[in-house]
Amino acid sequence: MAGAGRATMMAMGRRWMATRFRRKEDFYTKEAKAIGARSRAFFKLEQINDSYKIIRTGMFVVDLGAAPGGWSVAASQLLRADEIESRQRQAPSSGCGRGKIEKQGEGDQLRPAGHGGRTTFIKGDFTDDQVRARILQECSEGGGVDVVLSDMAPNCDAQIDHMRIIELARLAHEFSLSCLKPNGSFLVKIFNGKEMPEYLAEVKNTFQNVQFVKPPASRPVSSEMYILARKLKAN
């Protein structure tokens, strides 16, 4: 009887967590639609930046794996926050604290955004050496990068294909070391698993300040989390 009772309690707990998750997901999904965001991931970056202020007006930001583009849109708005706040002060009756996201059409040309007043999208497979070289070329022409973002994940079950997730995170980490300014920041999505401690050690070997972050918009029942690394260590 004791075993049966424990199993029942565990099942109730799983149902309760699932209900909480659906409610939270519904909230962020509805919010994303209400403001014209491409995905609920928009809120993850916004919440992380509210806490850690890694993106500021005028910075050069690279978003790896920018599809469907929630982080790119969020970063675009954060990079021109002064302009948006000024517009909101002039139109206080808009009814939405952050304002609606401006529709940009089918070409994914988001303007203006950050360095040079523009966002450049490069379509390609980030695991391809030539694609990474092209992105690095863009970065070098811009004079160095302030923030590298990576919300990349393969189309798979995070628990089943943990190695592929780690491989993408490693590529993102190596890329950040190639283009970041000394005081730059690196934010990468990771999933908890057996390879995660080794990856965390690799990041700590190259950055002075490294910590885990999990924004409220992240699914509470998911092993998804983010590593935020700041200030490169001297070689």
Backbone bond lengths (Angstrom), bond angles and torsions (degrees), N, CA, C in turn:
res aa  C-N    CA-C-N  psi(-1)  N-CA   C-N-CA  omega(-1)  CA-C   N-CA-C  phi
1 M - - - 1.460 - - 1.521 111.31 -
2 A 1.341 114.62 -39.33 1.464 117.83 -179.01 1.515 110.67 -62.50
3 G 1.371 115.68 -41.76 1.461 119.53 179.22 1.514 111.70 -63.79
4 A 1.330 115.87 -41.67 1.465 120.00 179.89 1.523 110.67 -64.53
5 G 1.338 115.88 -40.51 1.460 119.63 179.07 1.519 111.88 -63.32
6 R 1.345 115.73 -40.75 1.465 119.84 179.59 1.529 110.69 -64.89
7 A 1.341 116.76 -40.48 1.462 120.75 179.22 1.526 110.92 -63.68
8 T 1.363 115.14 -39.08 1.462 119.18 178.66 1.516 111.08 -64.22
9 M 1.336 116.55 -43.06 1.458 120.61 179.40 1.529 111.11 -63.19
10 M 1.342 116.70 -39.84 1.460 120.11 179.05 1.521 110.76 -64.83
11 A 1.331 117.01 -40.71 1.467 121.02 178.58 1.518 110.66 -63.76
12 M 1.345 116.38 -41.13 1.464 120.48 178.16 1.525 110.35 -63.40
13 G 1.328 115.44 -39.86 1.457 119.50 179.03 1.513 111.92 -63.22
14 R 1.348 116.92 -41.36 1.464 120.72 178.64 1.520 110.95 -64.60
15 R 1.348 116.74 -40.80 1.469 119.69 178.86 1.520 110.70 -64.95
16 W 1.346 116.76 -38.67 1.468 120.89 179.73 1.525 110.72 -64.74
17 M 1.346 116.20 -43.71 1.455 119.86 179.09 1.522 110.91 -65.67
18 A 1.325 117.32 -39.05 1.455 120.65 179.34 1.523 111.08 -64.19
19 T 1.351 115.92 -39.57 1.463 120.08 177.79 1.515 110.90 -64.57
20 R 1.339 117.07 -44.07 1.469 120.87 176.96 1.509 110.68 -59.32
21 F 1.341 116.52 -43.38 1.453 121.06 -179.36 1.523 111.36 -61.88
22 R 1.365 117.29 -45.86 1.454 120.20 -178.82 1.511 111.22 -62.23
23 R 1.343 116.58 -40.08 1.458 119.31 178.90 1.519 111.33 -64.18
24 K 1.344 115.98 -43.80 1.459 119.48 -179.88 1.517 110.29 -65.51
25 E 1.351 116.23 -42.96 1.457 119.82 -179.96 1.517 110.21 -62.68
26 D 1.320 116.60 -43.43 1.451 119.84 178.67 1.519 110.69 -59.37
27 F 1.318 117.82 -41.95 1.463 121.22 -179.10 1.519 110.68 -60.72
28 Y 1.329 117.52 -51.48 1.462 119.88 -176.84 1.523 112.15 -71.26
29 T 1.326 117.18 -31.62 1.459 120.01 176.25 1.516 110.29 -65.49
30 K 1.333 116.72 -44.70 1.464 120.98 178.56 1.521 111.20 -65.48
31 E 1.333 116.91 -40.46 1.457 120.34 178.35 1.526 110.97 -62.15
32 A 1.337 116.32 -42.15 1.467 120.26 179.50 1.523 110.50 -60.79
33 K 1.323 116.57 -44.11 1.461 120.07 179.06 1.522 110.84 -65.39
34 A 1.325 116.58 -38.07 1.459 120.66 -176.70 1.523 112.52 -63.89
35 I 1.329 117.21 -34.58 1.468 120.05 -177.74 1.533 112.20 -102.26
36 G 1.332 117.25 0.94 1.448 120.01 177.94 1.509 114.48 82.76
37 A 1.337 117.77 19.33 1.474 120.95 178.86 1.522 109.55 -74.28
38 R 1.330 116.48 152.71 1.459 120.96 -177.07 1.519 112.29 -78.03
39 S 1.313 117.98 -23.54 1.460 120.92 178.15 1.521 108.76 -163.06
40 R 1.334 115.15 166.98 1.463 119.93 178.55 1.520 111.72 -69.18
41 A 1.346 117.94 -12.69 1.465 121.13 175.66 1.519 111.76 -60.36
42 F 1.326 116.21 -24.04 1.462 121.68 176.14 1.527 110.80 -48.65
43 F 1.341 115.76 -44.15 1.455 120.43 -175.17 1.524 112.42 -73.11
44 K 1.345 117.14 -27.80 1.460 119.50 179.07 1.526 110.60 -61.78
45 L 1.322 116.05 -49.43 1.468 119.29 -179.56 1.525 110.71 -67.44
46 E 1.307 116.63 -39.83 1.461 119.84 178.97 1.531 110.88 -60.29
47 Q 1.335 116.98 -43.52 1.464 121.14 -179.44 1.528 111.76 -68.62
48 I 1.329 116.95 -40.38 1.462 119.77 177.34 1.515 110.39 -62.72
49 N 1.321 115.93 -41.97 1.467 118.62 -179.46 1.521 112.09 -69.32
50 D 1.320 117.01 -33.15 1.469 119.62 175.91 1.530 110.54 -59.18
51 S 1.331 116.24 -35.88 1.465 120.77 -176.89 1.522 113.04 -84.25
52 Y 1.336 117.42 -36.40 1.469 119.86 -169.30 1.529 115.05 -118.59
53 K 1.337 117.65 -7.99 1.473 122.19 174.22 1.525 112.77 52.19
54 I 1.314 116.72 47.75 1.467 118.51 -178.78 1.527 112.07 -83.14
55 I 1.340 117.50 -24.42 1.463 121.10 -179.96 1.517 109.45 -112.89
56 R 1.333 115.00 126.74 1.465 120.87 179.22 1.521 109.22 -133.42
57 T 1.318 114.86 162.43 1.454 121.26 -177.92 1.529 111.74 -52.28
58 G 1.336 115.42 132.91 1.461 120.79 174.53 1.509 115.80 88.97
59 M 1.324 118.28 -3.23 1.469 120.67 -179.64 1.529 111.28 -75.15
60 F 1.323 114.46 163.05 1.464 123.07 173.31 1.533 106.53 -102.11
61 V 1.336 116.32 115.03 1.462 121.95 -175.50 1.524 109.89 -121.03
62 V 1.330 116.71 135.74 1.458 122.48 175.07 1.523 108.71 -114.03
63 D 1.335 116.42 126.00 1.463 122.71 178.43 1.520 107.95 -110.04
64 L 1.320 118.01 110.87 1.457 122.64 -179.07 1.524 110.14 -87.84
65 G 1.321 115.92 135.33 1.462 119.84 -179.32 1.512 111.74 73.20
66 A 1.319 117.02 43.56 1.470 122.25 -172.03 1.528 111.75 -78.83
67 A 1.307 117.59 67.79 1.461 122.39 175.87 1.528 108.61 -146.79
68 P 1.320 119.89 128.25 1.467 126.54 6.83 1.528 115.20 -77.54
69 G 1.306 119.00 -2.35 1.457 119.95 173.86 1.509 116.05 113.28
70 G 1.345 117.10 12.77 1.462 119.47 -179.15 1.521 112.66 -59.45
71 W 1.328 116.64 -43.65 1.465 119.60 -179.73 1.518 111.62 -70.87
72 S 1.328 117.42 -36.43 1.461 119.67 179.80 1.529 110.93 -63.93
73 V 1.327 115.96 -40.58 1.463 119.71 178.35 1.530 110.57 -66.97
74 A 1.340 116.50 -43.83 1.466 119.94 178.51 1.519 110.80 -61.38
75 A 1.336 117.01 -45.38 1.464 120.74 179.52 1.515 110.85 -62.79
76 S 1.339 116.79 -39.56 1.455 120.98 178.54 1.521 111.44 -58.35
77 Q 1.334 115.98 -43.12 1.467 119.40 179.16 1.527 111.33 -70.46
78 L 1.323 117.07 -39.56 1.465 119.55 179.49 1.526 111.29 -65.02
79 L 1.317 116.82 -33.42 1.460 120.91 -179.38 1.524 112.68 -71.78
80 R 1.311 116.58 -20.24 1.468 119.56 176.93 1.530 110.43 -122.82
81 A 1.324 115.15 38.43 1.468 121.30 -176.82 1.529 111.95 -59.37
82 D 1.326 117.00 -38.22 1.469 119.90 -178.69 1.523 110.90 -61.18
83 E 1.322 116.14 -41.91 1.467 120.86 178.81 1.516 111.08 -63.59
84 I 1.353 116.53 -43.62 1.466 120.82 -178.58 1.521 111.20 -66.26
85 E 1.351 117.00 -43.17 1.464 120.45 179.55 1.523 110.52 -62.78
86 S 1.335 116.61 -39.22 1.453 119.88 178.76 1.521 110.87 -63.28
87 R 1.330 116.30 -41.44 1.455 121.37 179.57 1.522 110.61 -65.11
88 Q 1.355 116.85 -39.83 1.455 120.29 -179.65 1.526 111.39 -67.82
89 R 1.338 116.95 -35.26 1.467 119.47 177.62 1.522 110.72 -65.47
90 Q 1.330 116.45 -32.64 1.456 120.46 -179.75 1.527 111.43 -77.87
91 A 1.365 116.97 -21.74 1.460 121.12 -179.42 1.515 109.93 -132.42
92 P 1.348 118.45 69.13 1.464 121.31 -174.09 1.514 114.30 -68.72
93 S 1.327 118.80 -10.53 1.457 120.23 -177.50 1.524 112.89 -91.64
94 S 1.341 117.30 14.41 1.460 120.44 -176.79 1.524 112.36 -64.17
95 G 1.341 117.68 -27.64 1.458 120.87 175.17 1.512 114.83 88.07
96 C 1.318 119.07 -1.59 1.459 121.44 178.83 1.509 109.06 -136.19
97 G 1.332 116.15 124.63 1.460 120.35 -173.31 1.517 114.06 -56.62
98 R 1.339 117.83 -38.10 1.459 119.06 -177.53 1.529 111.31 -99.55
99 G 1.334 116.80 -8.77 1.456 119.49 -178.21 1.522 111.26 80.27
100 K 1.313 115.74 164.77 1.469 119.18 178.10 1.519 109.69 -81.24
101 I 1.329 115.49 149.69 1.449 120.79 176.01 1.526 108.09 -75.45
102 E 1.317 115.17 134.06 1.456 119.85 -177.85 1.522 110.36 -73.78
103 K 1.333 116.64 131.79 1.454 121.31 178.49 1.525 109.05 -72.87
104 Q 1.342 115.17 135.91 1.453 119.18 -174.42 1.526 113.32 -116.71
105 G 1.329 118.92 3.66 1.447 119.65 179.56 1.519 112.54 88.75
106 E 1.318 115.56 -170.85 1.453 121.46 -172.40 1.516 113.84 -83.99
107 G 1.314 118.78 -14.34 1.458 120.40 -171.02 1.510 115.14 -86.71
108 D 1.327 117.77 2.77 1.456 121.85 -179.59 1.527 112.23 57.67
109 Q 1.313 116.77 30.77 1.456 120.19 177.48 1.526 108.77 -96.19
110 L 1.306 116.43 96.99 1.460 121.76 -177.94 1.524 108.53 -92.68
111 R 1.329 117.56 121.44 1.464 120.36 -175.48 1.523 108.86 -140.43
112 P 1.330 120.10 145.99 1.464 125.30 -14.23 1.508 109.60 -84.33
113 A 1.297 119.07 160.04 1.457 120.48 -179.07 1.510 110.93 -157.83
114 G 1.313 114.60 103.84 1.453 119.58 169.46 1.497 114.26 71.24
115 H 1.324 115.75 -139.71 1.450 122.66 -171.31 1.518 110.25 -59.26
116 G 1.338 115.83 124.88 1.447 119.85 178.81 1.514 113.54 73.86
117 G 1.355 117.82 7.67 1.452 120.32 178.30 1.520 113.61 67.89
118 R 1.326 118.87 31.33 1.455 119.39 -177.22 1.527 110.27 -155.10
119 T 1.325 114.36 164.14 1.458 120.83 170.23 1.517 107.71 -119.76
120 T 1.309 117.55 130.07 1.462 122.47 177.23 1.520 108.96 -106.05
121 F 1.330 117.11 125.48 1.455 121.62 176.88 1.526 109.04 -103.03
122 I 1.316 116.44 130.37 1.459 122.15 175.68 1.522 107.66 -115.89
123 K 1.327 116.88 115.16 1.455 121.67 -177.93 1.523 109.24 -88.77
124 G 1.331 116.66 126.91 1.448 120.09 179.31 1.516 111.49 170.42
125 D 1.310 115.70 176.17 1.456 123.30 179.29 1.527 108.44 -90.11
126 F 1.313 116.83 116.11 1.464 120.16 -175.36 1.525 112.29 -64.82
127 T 1.328 117.69 -20.44 1.466 119.60 177.58 1.530 111.74 -77.65
128 D 1.328 117.60 -7.65 1.460 122.85 178.65 1.535 109.41 -83.40
129 D 1.332 116.76 127.20 1.471 121.27 -177.87 1.526 111.80 -58.04
130 Q 1.325 117.70 -39.02 1.459 120.77 -177.77 1.521 111.61 -67.90
131 V 1.316 116.24 -36.30 1.471 119.93 178.52 1.528 109.84 -66.24
132 R 1.332 116.80 -44.92 1.460 119.82 178.78 1.532 111.03 -62.56
133 A 1.337 115.99 -38.74 1.468 119.72 178.64 1.527 110.86 -63.46
134 R 1.323 116.57 -38.25 1.467 119.92 178.93 1.530 110.97 -65.73
135 I 1.338 116.17 -40.91 1.469 119.53 178.46 1.530 110.38 -64.58
136 L 1.336 116.19 -43.25 1.465 120.17 178.93 1.520 111.47 -62.00
137 Q 1.333 116.78 -34.92 1.463 120.08 177.36 1.522 110.29 -62.39
138 E 1.334 116.22 -43.69 1.475 120.27 177.22 1.529 110.53 -60.83
139 C 1.332 115.83 -40.00 1.463 119.96 -178.72 1.526 111.43 -66.11
140 S 1.320 116.80 -41.74 1.462 120.18 -178.58 1.517 111.21 -66.51
141 E 1.326 116.57 -34.69 1.464 120.00 177.96 1.521 111.24 -68.54
142 G 1.337 116.57 -24.52 1.457 120.39 179.55 1.513 113.91 -87.71
143 G 1.335 117.84 -3.57 1.456 120.52 176.09 1.512 115.21 87.93
144 G 1.318 117.62 19.63 1.459 119.95 178.95 1.507 112.28 105.29
145 V 1.333 115.44 154.06 1.468 121.89 -172.49 1.523 110.58 -109.12
146 D 1.336 115.44 139.40 1.469 121.13 178.10 1.526 112.18 -88.37
147 V 1.336 116.67 -36.06 1.464 120.91 -175.78 1.526 109.53 -143.18
148 V 1.332 116.60 132.59 1.467 122.31 170.59 1.524 107.79 -112.49
149 L 1.325 116.11 123.84 1.457 122.93 178.81 1.520 109.20 -109.85
150 S 1.319 116.75 140.53 1.461 120.37 174.00 1.526 109.87 -141.50
151 D 1.336 114.80 109.16 1.466 121.41 174.10 1.523 109.29 -107.39
152 M 1.341 115.49 23.41 1.469 120.84 -175.99 1.525 111.72 -69.76
153 A 1.328 113.94 144.48 1.468 121.29 171.90 1.512 107.30 -159.11
154 P 1.328 118.90 140.87 1.466 120.56 177.69 1.517 110.79 -69.42
155 N 1.319 116.11 160.41 1.466 120.84 177.51 1.519 109.37 -79.89
156 C 1.325 114.59 79.43 1.468 119.36 -176.87 1.520 108.51 -158.94
157 D 1.321 115.06 175.65 1.457 121.83 174.14 1.524 108.32 -77.26
158 A 1.345 116.20 124.78 1.461 120.74 -175.91 1.518 112.34 -59.27
159 Q 1.328 116.87 -31.55 1.452 119.91 -178.48 1.535 111.73 -79.03
160 I 1.333 116.03 -26.48 1.459 120.12 -177.11 1.522 111.64 -83.29
161 D 1.322 117.33 -41.59 1.461 121.34 -172.95 1.522 110.95 -116.43
162 H 1.309 116.00 52.70 1.463 121.09 -177.59 1.527 111.77 -60.92
163 M 1.327 117.60 -35.76 1.460 120.94 -178.08 1.519 111.68 -63.53
164 R 1.332 118.10 -39.51 1.464 120.64 179.00 1.520 110.73 -64.43
165 I 1.316 116.10 -37.78 1.464 120.24 178.14 1.528 110.17 -64.47
166 I 1.323 116.48 -43.45 1.456 121.23 178.68 1.531 110.82 -64.29
167 E 1.323 117.14 -38.91 1.464 120.57 178.62 1.527 111.19 -60.88
168 L 1.327 116.96 -43.11 1.460 120.43 177.21 1.526 111.07 -64.12
169 A 1.334 116.35 -42.11 1.463 120.58 179.10 1.526 110.71 -63.23
170 R 1.322 117.22 -37.67 1.468 120.99 178.72 1.529 110.86 -66.48
171 L 1.331 116.04 -42.03 1.457 119.24 177.15 1.526 111.08 -61.06
172 A 1.331 115.66 -41.46 1.465 120.06 178.87 1.523 110.99 -64.69
173 H 1.329 116.73 -41.09 1.467 121.17 178.39 1.519 111.05 -62.83
174 E 1.335 117.03 -47.48 1.463 120.96 178.74 1.528 111.16 -60.84
175 F 1.322 115.64 -39.89 1.464 119.91 178.00 1.528 110.84 -62.01
176 S 1.328 116.36 -44.17 1.466 119.84 -178.73 1.525 111.53 -60.29
177 L 1.327 116.80 -36.11 1.457 120.21 -179.88 1.521 111.48 -68.61
178 S 1.324 116.81 -21.93 1.461 121.29 -178.07 1.514 113.65 -84.39
179 C 1.328 117.40 -16.73 1.467 117.88 -171.74 1.526 115.52 -134.10
180 L 1.343 118.85 -14.59 1.456 120.15 -175.49 1.529 112.78 -71.58
181 K 1.320 115.20 145.88 1.454 121.31 168.97 1.534 108.62 -70.91
182 P 1.342 118.75 160.89 1.481 121.20 -177.00 1.526 114.05 -53.41
183 N 1.327 117.77 -36.59 1.468 120.88 -179.62 1.522 112.54 -97.80
184 G 1.323 116.08 18.61 1.458 120.29 -176.66 1.518 113.62 -72.52
185 S 1.346 114.86 170.37 1.465 122.13 -178.62 1.523 110.28 -125.49
186 F 1.330 115.23 148.14 1.460 123.28 179.57 1.524 107.84 -128.85
187 L 1.341 116.53 123.08 1.459 121.97 179.77 1.520 107.92 -123.36
188 V 1.342 116.93 120.26 1.458 120.79 -174.12 1.523 111.11 -134.14
189 K 1.342 114.63 139.82 1.469 119.70 175.43 1.518 109.52 -79.44
190 I 1.316 114.72 139.77 1.464 121.14 179.86 1.531 107.49 -143.52
191 F 1.314 116.72 157.90 1.461 121.24 174.36 1.513 108.49 -120.76
192 N 1.297 116.06 140.35 1.464 120.08 -178.76 1.526 109.75 -64.00
193 G 1.321 115.56 138.58 1.454 121.24 -179.04 1.519 110.36 177.73
194 K 1.323 116.11 -178.45 1.465 119.50 -172.41 1.527 113.55 -66.23
195 E 1.339 118.37 -25.44 1.461 121.31 -178.30 1.528 112.80 -89.24
196 M 1.319 116.41 -10.56 1.457 119.77 -174.34 1.532 113.67 -63.08
197 P 1.363 120.72 -43.17 1.473 119.58 179.95 1.531 113.19 -58.84
198 E 1.332 116.52 -39.13 1.466 119.63 179.38 1.520 110.53 -66.27
199 Y 1.329 115.88 -41.86 1.468 119.57 178.32 1.527 110.67 -63.79
200 L 1.316 116.51 -42.56 1.469 120.34 178.66 1.527 110.47 -59.24
201 A 1.328 117.58 -40.78 1.465 121.43 178.81 1.527 110.84 -62.72
202 E 1.333 117.06 -38.10 1.458 121.22 178.70 1.535 110.82 -62.92
203 V 1.319 115.59 -42.98 1.465 119.11 179.43 1.535 110.59 -66.82
204 K 1.328 116.29 -40.85 1.465 120.26 179.50 1.526 111.95 -64.30
205 N 1.312 117.44 -26.22 1.460 120.89 178.71 1.519 112.63 -71.32
206 T 1.330 116.54 -16.50 1.463 119.78 -174.88 1.526 114.24 -117.37
207 F 1.339 117.81 -12.82 1.464 121.61 179.78 1.523 110.28 -125.30
208 Q 1.323 115.65 148.43 1.463 120.87 -177.82 1.528 112.36 -77.49
209 N 1.323 116.81 -35.81 1.467 121.08 -174.46 1.519 108.59 -124.89
210 V 1.335 117.30 113.79 1.465 121.60 -177.00 1.530 109.27 -132.23
211 Q 1.340 116.84 132.64 1.460 120.03 -179.67 1.521 110.62 -153.11
212 F 1.341 115.39 158.17 1.453 121.69 173.87 1.525 109.05 -85.66
213 V 1.334 116.03 143.29 1.465 120.68 172.79 1.534 107.97 -136.33
214 K 1.316 115.92 144.40 1.476 121.72 176.20 1.524 107.32 -139.39
215 P 1.329 117.44 100.64 1.466 120.55 -177.12 1.528 111.90 -69.00
216 P 1.321 118.34 156.64 1.471 121.55 179.87 1.519 113.45 -56.71
217 A 1.336 117.81 -30.63 1.466 120.67 -178.26 1.520 112.65 -73.99
218 S 1.333 117.80 -10.85 1.461 121.21 176.38 1.521 109.27 -75.61
219 R 1.307 117.05 142.52 1.457 120.56 -176.35 1.527 110.78 -62.20
220 P 1.313 119.01 125.25 1.465 121.47 -175.17 1.525 113.77 -65.08
221 V 1.328 117.64 -26.89 1.458 120.38 -178.90 1.529 112.14 -91.40
222 S 1.320 117.06 -0.22 1.455 121.33 -178.59 1.518 110.98 -90.69
223 S 1.344 116.69 150.67 1.466 121.10 175.13 1.526 111.17 -82.63
224 E 1.322 116.35 2.76 1.464 121.12 177.80 1.520 111.03 -62.43
225 M 1.330 114.94 135.12 1.464 121.31 172.77 1.517 107.72 -152.06
226 Y 1.305 116.39 176.13 1.460 120.56 -179.81 1.520 109.73 -127.00
227 I 1.324 114.92 145.48 1.457 121.28 171.98 1.523 107.47 -105.24
228 L 1.315 115.90 124.44 1.461 121.92 176.30 1.515 108.58 -107.89
229 A 1.319 116.02 119.07 1.472 121.85 -178.98 1.526 108.64 -120.36
230 R 1.334 115.66 133.28 1.470 119.84 -177.51 1.521 111.32 -133.78
231 K 1.300 115.87 146.42 1.463 125.62 176.96 1.529 111.86 65.07
232 L 1.319 114.07 104.83 1.456 120.46 179.30 1.532 110.91 -64.56
233 K 1.318 115.92 142.99 1.461 120.57 172.77 1.524 109.08 -78.18
234 A 1.323 116.22 148.42 1.458 120.20 177.88 1.522 109.37 -67.96
235 N 1.321 116.19 142.70 1.470 120.17 178.93 1.533 111.38 -67.99
